[in-house]
Amino acid sequence: MGVSRRNFLNIATGVGTMAAASRFLPAQQPPQAAPTKPNLEPWVGQPQPYPYFAGRSAVAVVKGESRRKNITDALVAIDDQIRPGLKLKKYVVLKPNCVSQVPLGTTNADALMGILDYLAPRFKGPVVIAESSGNTMGSYEALGYKKIVAEFPNQKVSLVALNEEAKYEVITVFDYNAHVIPVRLAARLLDPDAYVICCAVMKTHNAQVATLTVKNMVLGAPLSAPTGVTPRWSDKRKYHVGMRMMQVNMMMTAQKLKPNWGAGVIDGY
């Protein structure tokens, strides 16, 4: 096969380049280390602004014909997990879900009484039922919560509207444009003297798929203006800032509340 001078020079240059590379390449490469097991948990040992929670919660699941007894029995089943924390606290906060006065979407009074049946022989301090809905006292009345106070006189049960109590701590979350903004969280849910028990009703949600214990606590903590205060304001609205930013805001709020969480009840009766 005939080879022109141009093709010969191209071939010679290519061969020369590869030869040079093969001569110098071994000297430039560091010795290969033995393969290591891939780190499947990159957060381990690393400083994290939002630490990964590696623990497990003790869970009791009870099925029966009585909502009230189901809840008592479930708490008794994990009594060894609850009792040590109770001993360290001065009072108990029960956080229901009273987003409206419609019974199907709110915490049933029997669910709260089931918790109080569990607490009665185990905790002698006062118990506060606390919520921050738009008309909290109206919801208490409509849902029959006042009968709870009458049935448990020894527990010193009180009904508190967190918006009217108007005590709060400030944290920062994000708006639609990821700008930092302040929100006011109910101080009672952050009180180190309180053992907080969430009493959520299992229900669907348009943005979170389901409302369970975490969402009940997180969106129950931001306050709104007390009655008669103008202009009206609601820090809950600051969480409704799009599907993605809402998740971040809920996560940051949950991390603020988590050190004071005691137990969670999910009523799926």
Stockholm file with secondary structure:
# STOCKHOLM 1.0

chainA/1-269         MGVSRRNFLNIATGVGTMAAASRFLPAQQPPQAAPTKPNLEPWVGQPQPYPYFAGRSAVAVVKGESRRKNITDALVAIDDQIRPGLKLKKYVVLKPNCVSQVPLGTTNADALMGILDYLAPRFKGPVVIAESSGNTMGSYEALGYKKIVAEFPNQKVSLVALNEEAKYEVITVFDYNAHVIPVRLAARLLDPDAYVICCAVMKTHNAQVATLTVKNMVLGAPLSAPTGVTPRWSDKRKYHVGMRMMQVNMMMTAQKLKPNWGAGVIDGY
#=GR chainA/1-269 SS CCCCHHHHHHHHHHHHHHHHHHHHHHHHSCCCCCCCCCCSCTTTTSCCSSCCCCCCCCCCCCCCSCHHHHHHHHHHHTHHHHHHHHTTCSEEEEECCCSSSCGGGSCCHHHHHHHHHHHTTTCCSCEEEEECCTTHHHHHHHTTTHHHHHHCGGGTEEEEEHHHHCCEEEEEEECTTSCEEEEEEEGGGGCTTEEEEEEEECEEETTTEEECHHHHHHTTSBCBCCTTCSSCCBGGGGGCSCHHHHHHHHHHHHHHHGGGEEEEEEECC
#=GC SS_cons         CCCCHHHHHHHHHHHHHHHHHHHHHHHHSCCCCCCCCCCSCTTTTSCCSSCCCCCCCCCCCCCCSCHHHHHHHHHHHTHHHHHHHHTTCSEEEEECCCSSSCGGGSCCHHHHHHHHHHHTTTCCSCEEEEECCTTHHHHHHHTTTHHHHHHCGGGTEEEEEHHHHCCEEEEEEECTTSCEEEEEEEGGGGCTTEEEEEEEECEEETTTEEECHHHHHHTTSBCBCCTTCSSCCBGGGGGCSCHHHHHHHHHHHHHHHGGGEEEEEEECC
//
